[in-house]
Amino acid sequence: MNEVKQEFLNLLKEFSKSLTAYVSTNSQDWKIKGFIDVDKTIYTISADTKIISKILEIQLYPKFRQFAEETGYEIILAEKQNWYPDLSFVNLKNPKIKFAVDIKTTYRLEDYPGFCSGFTLGSHGEYFRNRTSTKNIQFPYSDYIAHLCLGVIYTRALSADIDETKILYLSDLDKITSVIKDKEGAKPKSMTTLLNCC
């Protein structure tokens, strides 16, 4: 199983390198500008970390599905909001081979270069103490070959640059400030990194 684990980890690491370009514009701003309604009105996103986190997850799900299909896995999303993990990868040829992937997001601390706000690890409930428990977990903890965490680290836009009170339309799209900005000279920062494997 160690070979299978290492192979999946290598594939996931390589895949994670493509995610920054997928969610960012050429100028390293987040592609997501807001929510749109049936009248084509755009509502800008606040810098609330819970909102950013959920939208990033939703934006990344199609890429994870593509990764799963290309590597011979089925992807299963957590059935409930508070369940662990965000993504379960189940091998199509051998369903006993499962990997847990949790997506965690945080932002860089502008006043402390090289540092970021902490990651919330979530609750380690019944399933963490009792590895065969099915409470609040997609599959029992012990069913997974490895538990991986994909970290998304981003730079927040200044709150003064974000106006959540304006009514905007598709024609205004270029005027909307992204709540995530990652400009740093000619070399953009990577937003994603594989944090842990256990």
Rosetta constraint file for C-alpha pairs under 8 A:
AtomPair CA 1 CA 5 HARMONIC 6.11 0.50
AtomPair CA 1 CA 145 HARMONIC 7.61 0.50
AtomPair CA 2 CA 6 HARMONIC 6.06 0.50
AtomPair CA 3 CA 7 HARMONIC 6.03 0.50
AtomPair CA 4 CA 8 HARMONIC 6.18 0.50
AtomPair CA 5 CA 9 HARMONIC 6.11 0.50
AtomPair CA 5 CA 145 HARMONIC 6.76 0.50
AtomPair CA 5 CA 146 HARMONIC 6.87 0.50
AtomPair CA 6 CA 10 HARMONIC 6.08 0.50
AtomPair CA 7 CA 11 HARMONIC 6.21 0.50
AtomPair CA 8 CA 12 HARMONIC 6.04 0.50
AtomPair CA 9 CA 13 HARMONIC 6.08 0.50
AtomPair CA 10 CA 14 HARMONIC 6.22 0.50
AtomPair CA 11 CA 15 HARMONIC 6.06 0.50
AtomPair CA 12 CA 16 HARMONIC 5.99 0.50
AtomPair CA 12 CA 194 HARMONIC 7.97 0.50
AtomPair CA 13 CA 17 HARMONIC 6.77 0.50
AtomPair CA 13 CA 193 HARMONIC 7.67 0.50
AtomPair CA 13 CA 194 HARMONIC 6.25 0.50
AtomPair CA 14 CA 18 HARMONIC 7.56 0.50
AtomPair CA 15 CA 19 HARMONIC 7.29 0.50
AtomPair CA 15 CA 67 HARMONIC 7.34 0.50
AtomPair CA 16 CA 20 HARMONIC 7.98 0.50
AtomPair CA 16 CA 192 HARMONIC 6.34 0.50
AtomPair CA 16 CA 193 HARMONIC 6.54 0.50
AtomPair CA 16 CA 194 HARMONIC 7.15 0.50
AtomPair CA 17 CA 190 HARMONIC 7.79 0.50
AtomPair CA 17 CA 192 HARMONIC 7.05 0.50
AtomPair CA 17 CA 193 HARMONIC 7.59 0.50
AtomPair CA 18 CA 22 HARMONIC 6.48 0.50
AtomPair CA 19 CA 23 HARMONIC 6.34 0.50
AtomPair CA 19 CA 60 HARMONIC 7.71 0.50
AtomPair CA 19 CA 191 HARMONIC 7.67 0.50
AtomPair CA 19 CA 192 HARMONIC 6.68 0.50
AtomPair CA 20 CA 24 HARMONIC 5.94 0.50
AtomPair CA 20 CA 190 HARMONIC 5.91 0.50
AtomPair CA 20 CA 191 HARMONIC 5.35 0.50
AtomPair CA 20 CA 192 HARMONIC 6.36 0.50
AtomPair CA 21 CA 25 HARMONIC 7.15 0.50
AtomPair CA 21 CA 26 HARMONIC 7.89 0.50
AtomPair CA 23 CA 30 HARMONIC 5.97 0.50
AtomPair CA 23 CA 31 HARMONIC 5.73 0.50
AtomPair CA 23 CA 32 HARMONIC 7.77 0.50
AtomPair CA 23 CA 59 HARMONIC 7.44 0.50
AtomPair CA 23 CA 60 HARMONIC 7.79 0.50
AtomPair CA 24 CA 28 HARMONIC 5.18 0.50
AtomPair CA 24 CA 29 HARMONIC 5.38 0.50
AtomPair CA 24 CA 30 HARMONIC 4.59 0.50
AtomPair CA 24 CA 31 HARMONIC 5.16 0.50
AtomPair CA 25 CA 29 HARMONIC 5.33 0.50
AtomPair CA 25 CA 30 HARMONIC 6.24 0.50
AtomPair CA 25 CA 31 HARMONIC 5.68 0.50
AtomPair CA 27 CA 182 HARMONIC 7.97 0.50
AtomPair CA 27 CA 183 HARMONIC 6.68 0.50
AtomPair CA 28 CA 181 HARMONIC 6.23 0.50
AtomPair CA 28 CA 182 HARMONIC 5.05 0.50
AtomPair CA 28 CA 183 HARMONIC 5.59 0.50
AtomPair CA 28 CA 188 HARMONIC 6.66 0.50
AtomPair CA 29 CA 178 HARMONIC 6.05 0.50
AtomPair CA 29 CA 180 HARMONIC 6.05 0.50
AtomPair CA 29 CA 181 HARMONIC 4.55 0.50
AtomPair CA 29 CA 182 HARMONIC 5.96 0.50
AtomPair CA 29 CA 183 HARMONIC 7.36 0.50
AtomPair CA 30 CA 178 HARMONIC 5.74 0.50
AtomPair CA 30 CA 179 HARMONIC 7.25 0.50
AtomPair CA 30 CA 180 HARMONIC 5.38 0.50
AtomPair CA 30 CA 181 HARMONIC 6.34 0.50
AtomPair CA 31 CA 178 HARMONIC 7.51 0.50
AtomPair CA 32 CA 178 HARMONIC 7.06 0.50
AtomPair CA 33 CA 44 HARMONIC 6.25 0.50
AtomPair CA 33 CA 45 HARMONIC 6.84 0.50
AtomPair CA 33 CA 173 HARMONIC 7.38 0.50
AtomPair CA 33 CA 176 HARMONIC 6.46 0.50
AtomPair CA 33 CA 177 HARMONIC 7.16 0.50
AtomPair CA 33 CA 178 HARMONIC 5.63 0.50
AtomPair CA 33 CA 179 HARMONIC 7.76 0.50
AtomPair CA 34 CA 42 HARMONIC 5.99 0.50
AtomPair CA 34 CA 43 HARMONIC 5.30 0.50
AtomPair CA 34 CA 44 HARMONIC 4.25 0.50
AtomPair CA 34 CA 45 HARMONIC 5.05 0.50
AtomPair CA 35 CA 42 HARMONIC 5.44 0.50
AtomPair CA 35 CA 43 HARMONIC 5.09 0.50
AtomPair CA 35 CA 44 HARMONIC 6.49 0.50
AtomPair CA 35 CA 45 HARMONIC 7.29 0.50
AtomPair CA 36 CA 40 HARMONIC 5.72 0.50
AtomPair CA 36 CA 41 HARMONIC 5.48 0.50
AtomPair CA 36 CA 42 HARMONIC 4.48 0.50
AtomPair CA 36 CA 43 HARMONIC 6.33 0.50
AtomPair CA 37 CA 41 HARMONIC 5.53 0.50
AtomPair CA 37 CA 42 HARMONIC 6.78 0.50
AtomPair CA 40 CA 169 HARMONIC 6.05 0.50
AtomPair CA 40 CA 170 HARMONIC 6.52 0.50
AtomPair CA 41 CA 167 HARMONIC 6.81 0.50
AtomPair CA 41 CA 168 HARMONIC 5.76 0.50
AtomPair CA 41 CA 169 HARMONIC 4.81 0.50
AtomPair CA 41 CA 170 HARMONIC 7.14 0.50
AtomPair CA 42 CA 167 HARMONIC 6.78 0.50
AtomPair CA 42 CA 168 HARMONIC 5.08 0.50
AtomPair CA 42 CA 169 HARMONIC 5.35 0.50
AtomPair CA 42 CA 170 HARMONIC 6.95 0.50
AtomPair CA 43 CA 164 HARMONIC 7.10 0.50
AtomPair CA 43 CA 166 HARMONIC 7.76 0.50
AtomPair CA 43 CA 167 HARMONIC 6.77 0.50
AtomPair CA 43 CA 168 HARMONIC 6.76 0.50
AtomPair CA 44 CA 162 HARMONIC 7.99 0.50
AtomPair CA 44 CA 163 HARMONIC 7.39 0.50
AtomPair CA 44 CA 164 HARMONIC 5.51 0.50
AtomPair CA 44 CA 176 HARMONIC 7.46 0.50
AtomPair CA 45 CA 51 HARMONIC 7.82 0.50
AtomPair CA 45 CA 52 HARMONIC 7.93 0.50
AtomPair CA 45 CA 164 HARMONIC 6.90 0.50
AtomPair CA 45 CA 179 HARMONIC 6.95 0.50
AtomPair CA 46 CA 51 HARMONIC 7.49 0.50
AtomPair CA 46 CA 52 HARMONIC 7.97 0.50
AtomPair CA 46 CA 162 HARMONIC 7.41 0.50
AtomPair CA 46 CA 164 HARMONIC 6.61 0.50
AtomPair CA 46 CA 179 HARMONIC 6.97 0.50
AtomPair CA 47 CA 51 HARMONIC 7.58 0.50
AtomPair CA 47 CA 52 HARMONIC 6.87 0.50
AtomPair CA 47 CA 156 HARMONIC 7.17 0.50
AtomPair CA 47 CA 157 HARMONIC 7.74 0.50
AtomPair CA 47 CA 159 HARMONIC 7.30 0.50
AtomPair CA 47 CA 179 HARMONIC 5.74 0.50
AtomPair CA 48 CA 52 HARMONIC 6.32 0.50
AtomPair CA 49 CA 53 HARMONIC 5.88 0.50
AtomPair CA 49 CA 106 HARMONIC 7.41 0.50
AtomPair CA 50 CA 54 HARMONIC 6.26 0.50
AtomPair CA 51 CA 55 HARMONIC 6.20 0.50
AtomPair CA 52 CA 56 HARMONIC 6.04 0.50
AtomPair CA 53 CA 57 HARMONIC 6.29 0.50
AtomPair CA 53 CA 104 HARMONIC 7.58 0.50
AtomPair CA 53 CA 105 HARMONIC 5.87 0.50
AtomPair CA 54 CA 58 HARMONIC 6.29 0.50
AtomPair CA 55 CA 59 HARMONIC 6.07 0.50
AtomPair CA 56 CA 60 HARMONIC 6.12 0.50
AtomPair CA 57 CA 61 HARMONIC 6.17 0.50
AtomPair CA 57 CA 103 HARMONIC 7.21 0.50
AtomPair CA 58 CA 62 HARMONIC 7.93 0.50
AtomPair CA 60 CA 64 HARMONIC 6.37 0.50
AtomPair CA 61 CA 65 HARMONIC 6.15 0.50
AtomPair CA 62 CA 66 HARMONIC 6.23 0.50
AtomPair CA 63 CA 67 HARMONIC 6.15 0.50
AtomPair CA 64 CA 68 HARMONIC 6.09 0.50
AtomPair CA 64 CA 75 HARMONIC 7.72 0.50
AtomPair CA 65 CA 69 HARMONIC 6.24 0.50
AtomPair CA 65 CA 74 HARMONIC 7.82 0.50
AtomPair CA 65 CA 75 HARMONIC 6.23 0.50
AtomPair CA 66 CA 70 HARMONIC 6.16 0.50
AtomPair CA 67 CA 71 HARMONIC 6.20 0.50
AtomPair CA 68 CA 72 HARMONIC 6.09 0.50
AtomPair CA 68 CA 73 HARMONIC 4.67 0.50
AtomPair CA 68 CA 74 HARMONIC 5.84 0.50
AtomPair CA 68 CA 75 HARMONIC 6.12 0.50
AtomPair CA 68 CA 89 HARMONIC 7.07 0.50
AtomPair CA 69 CA 73 HARMONIC 5.77 0.50
AtomPair CA 69 CA 74 HARMONIC 6.72 0.50
AtomPair CA 72 CA 91 HARMONIC 6.10 0.50
AtomPair CA 72 CA 92 HARMONIC 5.81 0.50
AtomPair CA 72 CA 93 HARMONIC 7.60 0.50
AtomPair CA 73 CA 89 HARMONIC 5.82 0.50
AtomPair CA 73 CA 90 HARMONIC 5.25 0.50
AtomPair CA 73 CA 91 HARMONIC 4.35 0.50
AtomPair CA 73 CA 92 HARMONIC 5.19 0.50
AtomPair CA 74 CA 89 HARMONIC 5.67 0.50
AtomPair CA 74 CA 90 HARMONIC 5.10 0.50
AtomPair CA 74 CA 91 HARMONIC 6.27 0.50
AtomPair CA 74 CA 92 HARMONIC 6.22 0.50
AtomPair CA 75 CA 87 HARMONIC 6.52 0.50
AtomPair CA 75 CA 88 HARMONIC 5.67 0.50
AtomPair CA 75 CA 89 HARMONIC 4.75 0.50
AtomPair CA 75 CA 90 HARMONIC 6.39 0.50
AtomPair CA 76 CA 87 HARMONIC 5.75 0.50
AtomPair CA 76 CA 88 HARMONIC 5.02 0.50
AtomPair CA 76 CA 89 HARMONIC 6.46 0.50
AtomPair CA 76 CA 90 HARMONIC 7.67 0.50
AtomPair CA 77 CA 85 HARMONIC 7.96 0.50
AtomPair CA 77 CA 86 HARMONIC 5.86 0.50
AtomPair CA 77 CA 87 HARMONIC 4.86 0.50
AtomPair CA 77 CA 88 HARMONIC 6.43 0.50
AtomPair CA 78 CA 83 HARMONIC 5.81 0.50
AtomPair CA 78 CA 84 HARMONIC 6.52 0.50
AtomPair CA 78 CA 85 HARMONIC 6.20 0.50
AtomPair CA 78 CA 86 HARMONIC 5.20 0.50
AtomPair CA 78 CA 87 HARMONIC 6.21 0.50
AtomPair CA 78 CA 88 HARMONIC 7.56 0.50
AtomPair CA 78 CA 137 HARMONIC 7.71 0.50
AtomPair CA 78 CA 138 HARMONIC 6.05 0.50
AtomPair CA 79 CA 83 HARMONIC 6.90 0.50
AtomPair CA 79 CA 138 HARMONIC 7.00 0.50
AtomPair CA 80 CA 136 HARMONIC 7.97 0.50
AtomPair CA 82 CA 136 HARMONIC 6.76 0.50
AtomPair CA 83 CA 136 HARMONIC 4.58 0.50
AtomPair CA 83 CA 137 HARMONIC 4.98 0.50
AtomPair CA 83 CA 138 HARMONIC 6.71 0.50
AtomPair CA 84 CA 102 HARMONIC 7.49 0.50
AtomPair CA 84 CA 136 HARMONIC 6.39 0.50
AtomPair CA 84 CA 137 HARMONIC 4.68 0.50
AtomPair CA 84 CA 138 HARMONIC 6.30 0.50
AtomPair CA 85 CA 100 HARMONIC 5.73 0.50
AtomPair CA 85 CA 101 HARMONIC 5.99 0.50
AtomPair CA 85 CA 102 HARMONIC 5.19 0.50
AtomPair CA 85 CA 137 HARMONIC 6.72 0.50
AtomPair CA 85 CA 138 HARMONIC 6.83 0.50
AtomPair CA 86 CA 100 HARMONIC 7.70 0.50
AtomPair CA 86 CA 101 HARMONIC 6.25 0.50
AtomPair CA 86 CA 102 HARMONIC 4.91 0.50
AtomPair CA 86 CA 103 HARMONIC 6.53 0.50
AtomPair CA 87 CA 100 HARMONIC 6.08 0.50
AtomPair CA 87 CA 101 HARMONIC 5.13 0.50
AtomPair CA 87 CA 102 HARMONIC 6.28 0.50
AtomPair CA 88 CA 98 HARMONIC 6.70 0.50
AtomPair CA 88 CA 99 HARMONIC 5.74 0.50
AtomPair CA 88 CA 100 HARMONIC 4.85 0.50
AtomPair CA 88 CA 101 HARMONIC 6.26 0.50
AtomPair CA 88 CA 138 HARMONIC 7.49 0.50
AtomPair CA 89 CA 98 HARMONIC 5.43 0.50
AtomPair CA 89 CA 99 HARMONIC 5.06 0.50
AtomPair CA 89 CA 100 HARMONIC 6.54 0.50
AtomPair CA 89 CA 101 HARMONIC 7.72 0.50
AtomPair CA 90 CA 94 HARMONIC 7.87 0.50
AtomPair CA 90 CA 95 HARMONIC 5.54 0.50
AtomPair CA 90 CA 96 HARMONIC 7.41 0.50
AtomPair CA 90 CA 97 HARMONIC 5.96 0.50
AtomPair CA 90 CA 98 HARMONIC 4.60 0.50
AtomPair CA 90 CA 99 HARMONIC 6.76 0.50
AtomPair CA 91 CA 95 HARMONIC 5.06 0.50
AtomPair CA 91 CA 96 HARMONIC 7.31 0.50
AtomPair CA 91 CA 97 HARMONIC 5.44 0.50
AtomPair CA 91 CA 98 HARMONIC 6.40 0.50
AtomPair CA 96 CA 143 HARMONIC 7.28 0.50
AtomPair CA 97 CA 143 HARMONIC 7.96 0.50
AtomPair CA 97 CA 144 HARMONIC 7.01 0.50
AtomPair CA 97 CA 145 HARMONIC 6.56 0.50
AtomPair CA 98 CA 143 HARMONIC 6.75 0.50
AtomPair CA 98 CA 144 HARMONIC 4.77 0.50
AtomPair CA 98 CA 145 HARMONIC 5.82 0.50
AtomPair CA 98 CA 146 HARMONIC 7.62 0.50
AtomPair CA 99 CA 144 HARMONIC 5.16 0.50
AtomPair CA 99 CA 145 HARMONIC 5.72 0.50
AtomPair CA 99 CA 146 HARMONIC 5.33 0.50
AtomPair CA 99 CA 147 HARMONIC 6.22 0.50
AtomPair CA 99 CA 148 HARMONIC 7.51 0.50
AtomPair CA 100 CA 144 HARMONIC 6.27 0.50
AtomPair CA 100 CA 146 HARMONIC 6.33 0.50
AtomPair CA 100 CA 147 HARMONIC 4.73 0.50
AtomPair CA 100 CA 148 HARMONIC 5.92 0.50
AtomPair CA 101 CA 147 HARMONIC 6.15 0.50
AtomPair CA 101 CA 148 HARMONIC 4.74 0.50
AtomPair CA 101 CA 149 HARMONIC 5.54 0.50
AtomPair CA 101 CA 150 HARMONIC 6.90 0.50
AtomPair CA 102 CA 147 HARMONIC 7.91 0.50
AtomPair CA 102 CA 148 HARMONIC 6.32 0.50
AtomPair CA 102 CA 149 HARMONIC 4.80 0.50
AtomPair CA 102 CA 150 HARMONIC 6.15 0.50
AtomPair CA 103 CA 149 HARMONIC 5.88 0.50
AtomPair CA 103 CA 150 HARMONIC 4.89 0.50
AtomPair CA 103 CA 151 HARMONIC 6.00 0.50
AtomPair CA 103 CA 152 HARMONIC 7.39 0.50
AtomPair CA 104 CA 119 HARMONIC 6.53 0.50
AtomPair CA 104 CA 120 HARMONIC 7.28 0.50
AtomPair CA 104 CA 121 HARMONIC 7.75 0.50
AtomPair CA 104 CA 149 HARMONIC 6.89 0.50
AtomPair CA 104 CA 150 HARMONIC 6.15 0.50
AtomPair CA 104 CA 151 HARMONIC 4.83 0.50
AtomPair CA 104 CA 152 HARMONIC 6.08 0.50
AtomPair CA 105 CA 119 HARMONIC 6.61 0.50
AtomPair CA 105 CA 151 HARMONIC 5.66 0.50
AtomPair CA 105 CA 152 HARMONIC 4.54 0.50
AtomPair CA 105 CA 153 HARMONIC 5.82 0.50
AtomPair CA 105 CA 154 HARMONIC 7.84 0.50
AtomPair CA 106 CA 116 HARMONIC 6.87 0.50
AtomPair CA 106 CA 117 HARMONIC 5.96 0.50
AtomPair CA 106 CA 118 HARMONIC 6.68 0.50
AtomPair CA 106 CA 119 HARMONIC 5.99 0.50
AtomPair CA 106 CA 151 HARMONIC 7.77 0.50
AtomPair CA 106 CA 152 HARMONIC 6.39 0.50
AtomPair CA 106 CA 153 HARMONIC 5.08 0.50
AtomPair CA 106 CA 154 HARMONIC 6.51 0.50
AtomPair CA 107 CA 116 HARMONIC 5.59 0.50
AtomPair CA 107 CA 117 HARMONIC 5.80 0.50
AtomPair CA 107 CA 153 HARMONIC 5.26 0.50
AtomPair CA 107 CA 154 HARMONIC 4.69 0.50
AtomPair CA 107 CA 155 HARMONIC 5.42 0.50
AtomPair CA 107 CA 156 HARMONIC 6.41 0.50
AtomPair CA 108 CA 113 HARMONIC 7.74 0.50
AtomPair CA 108 CA 114 HARMONIC 7.56 0.50
AtomPair CA 108 CA 115 HARMONIC 6.02 0.50
AtomPair CA 108 CA 116 HARMONIC 4.01 0.50
AtomPair CA 108 CA 117 HARMONIC 6.25 0.50
AtomPair CA 108 CA 153 HARMONIC 6.58 0.50
AtomPair CA 108 CA 154 HARMONIC 5.94 0.50
AtomPair CA 108 CA 155 HARMONIC 5.27 0.50
AtomPair CA 108 CA 156 HARMONIC 7.38 0.50
AtomPair CA 109 CA 113 HARMONIC 6.57 0.50
AtomPair CA 109 CA 114 HARMONIC 7.75 0.50
AtomPair CA 109 CA 115 HARMONIC 5.70 0.50
AtomPair CA 109 CA 116 HARMONIC 4.85 0.50
AtomPair CA 109 CA 117 HARMONIC 6.28 0.50
AtomPair CA 109 CA 155 HARMONIC 7.88 0.50
AtomPair CA 110 CA 155 HARMONIC 7.90 0.50
AtomPair CA 112 CA 116 HARMONIC 7.89 0.50
AtomPair CA 116 CA 153 HARMONIC 7.59 0.50
AtomPair CA 124 CA 128 HARMONIC 5.40 0.50
AtomPair CA 124 CA 129 HARMONIC 7.75 0.50
AtomPair CA 125 CA 129 HARMONIC 7.02 0.50
AtomPair CA 125 CA 136 HARMONIC 7.65 0.50
AtomPair CA 126 CA 130 HARMONIC 5.82 0.50
AtomPair CA 126 CA 133 HARMONIC 6.62 0.50
AtomPair CA 126 CA 135 HARMONIC 6.53 0.50
AtomPair CA 126 CA 136 HARMONIC 7.91 0.50
AtomPair CA 127 CA 131 HARMONIC 5.31 0.50
AtomPair CA 127 CA 132 HARMONIC 6.76 0.50
AtomPair CA 127 CA 133 HARMONIC 4.86 0.50
AtomPair CA 127 CA 134 HARMONIC 6.54 0.50
AtomPair CA 127 CA 135 HARMONIC 6.22 0.50
AtomPair CA 127 CA 136 HARMONIC 7.24 0.50
AtomPair CA 127 CA 137 HARMONIC 6.82 0.50
AtomPair CA 127 CA 140 HARMONIC 6.81 0.50
AtomPair CA 127 CA 141 HARMONIC 6.13 0.50
AtomPair CA 128 CA 141 HARMONIC 6.86 0.50
AtomPair CA 131 CA 140 HARMONIC 6.16 0.50
AtomPair CA 131 CA 141 HARMONIC 4.93 0.50
AtomPair CA 131 CA 142 HARMONIC 5.15 0.50
AtomPair CA 132 CA 140 HARMONIC 4.91 0.50
AtomPair CA 132 CA 141 HARMONIC 6.25 0.50
AtomPair CA 132 CA 142 HARMONIC 6.05 0.50
AtomPair CA 132 CA 143 HARMONIC 7.93 0.50
AtomPair CA 133 CA 137 HARMONIC 7.97 0.50
AtomPair CA 133 CA 140 HARMONIC 5.49 0.50
AtomPair CA 133 CA 141 HARMONIC 7.30 0.50
AtomPair CA 134 CA 138 HARMONIC 7.12 0.50
AtomPair CA 134 CA 139 HARMONIC 6.23 0.50
AtomPair CA 134 CA 140 HARMONIC 5.23 0.50
AtomPair CA 137 CA 141 HARMONIC 7.43 0.50
AtomPair CA 139 CA 143 HARMONIC 6.47 0.50
AtomPair CA 139 CA 144 HARMONIC 7.77 0.50
AtomPair CA 140 CA 144 HARMONIC 7.54 0.50
AtomPair CA 146 CA 197 HARMONIC 6.41 0.50
AtomPair CA 146 CA 198 HARMONIC 5.59 0.50
AtomPair CA 147 CA 196 HARMONIC 7.77 0.50
AtomPair CA 147 CA 197 HARMONIC 5.75 0.50
AtomPair CA 147 CA 198 HARMONIC 5.54 0.50
AtomPair CA 148 CA 194 HARMONIC 7.55 0.50
AtomPair CA 148 CA 195 HARMONIC 7.29 0.50
AtomPair CA 148 CA 196 HARMONIC 5.45 0.50
AtomPair CA 148 CA 197 HARMONIC 4.80 0.50
AtomPair CA 148 CA 198 HARMONIC 6.93 0.50
AtomPair CA 149 CA 194 HARMONIC 6.16 0.50
AtomPair CA 149 CA 195 HARMONIC 5.37 0.50
AtomPair CA 149 CA 196 HARMONIC 5.40 0.50
AtomPair CA 149 CA 197 HARMONIC 7.09 0.50
AtomPair CA 150 CA 192 HARMONIC 6.98 0.50
AtomPair CA 150 CA 193 HARMONIC 5.95 0.50
AtomPair CA 150 CA 194 HARMONIC 4.58 0.50
AtomPair CA 150 CA 195 HARMONIC 5.68 0.50
AtomPair CA 150 CA 196 HARMONIC 7.62 0.50
AtomPair CA 151 CA 192 HARMONIC 5.65 0.50
AtomPair CA 151 CA 193 HARMONIC 5.30 0.50
AtomPair CA 151 CA 194 HARMONIC 5.97 0.50
AtomPair CA 151 CA 195 HARMONIC 5.89 0.50
AtomPair CA 152 CA 191 HARMONIC 5.36 0.50
AtomPair CA 152 CA 192 HARMONIC 4.47 0.50
AtomPair CA 152 CA 193 HARMONIC 6.53 0.50
AtomPair CA 153 CA 190 HARMONIC 7.99 0.50
AtomPair CA 153 CA 191 HARMONIC 5.04 0.50
AtomPair CA 153 CA 192 HARMONIC 6.21 0.50
AtomPair CA 153 CA 193 HARMONIC 7.99 0.50
AtomPair CA 154 CA 180 HARMONIC 6.35 0.50
AtomPair CA 154 CA 181 HARMONIC 7.19 0.50
AtomPair CA 154 CA 182 HARMONIC 6.71 0.50
AtomPair CA 154 CA 191 HARMONIC 5.67 0.50
AtomPair CA 155 CA 180 HARMONIC 5.59 0.50
AtomPair CA 155 CA 181 HARMONIC 5.34 0.50
AtomPair CA 155 CA 182 HARMONIC 5.57 0.50
AtomPair CA 156 CA 179 HARMONIC 5.82 0.50
AtomPair CA 156 CA 180 HARMONIC 4.77 0.50
AtomPair CA 156 CA 181 HARMONIC 5.93 0.50
AtomPair CA 157 CA 161 HARMONIC 6.91 0.50
AtomPair CA 157 CA 162 HARMONIC 7.62 0.50
AtomPair CA 157 CA 177 HARMONIC 7.88 0.50
AtomPair CA 157 CA 178 HARMONIC 6.93 0.50
AtomPair CA 157 CA 179 HARMONIC 4.95 0.50
AtomPair CA 157 CA 180 HARMONIC 5.56 0.50
AtomPair CA 157 CA 181 HARMONIC 5.73 0.50
AtomPair CA 158 CA 162 HARMONIC 7.08 0.50
AtomPair CA 158 CA 179 HARMONIC 7.88 0.50
AtomPair CA 161 CA 177 HARMONIC 6.66 0.50
AtomPair CA 162 CA 177 HARMONIC 6.19 0.50
AtomPair CA 162 CA 178 HARMONIC 7.92 0.50
AtomPair CA 162 CA 179 HARMONIC 7.14 0.50
AtomPair CA 168 CA 172 HARMONIC 5.95 0.50
AtomPair CA 168 CA 173 HARMONIC 7.81 0.50
AtomPair CA 169 CA 173 HARMONIC 6.86 0.50
AtomPair CA 172 CA 176 HARMONIC 6.75 0.50
AtomPair CA 182 CA 188 HARMONIC 6.60 0.50
AtomPair CA 182 CA 189 HARMONIC 6.32 0.50
AtomPair CA 183 CA 188 HARMONIC 5.96 0.50
AtomPair CA 183 CA 189 HARMONIC 7.40 0.50
AtomPair CA 184 CA 188 HARMONIC 5.60 0.50
AtomPair CA 184 CA 189 HARMONIC 6.93 0.50
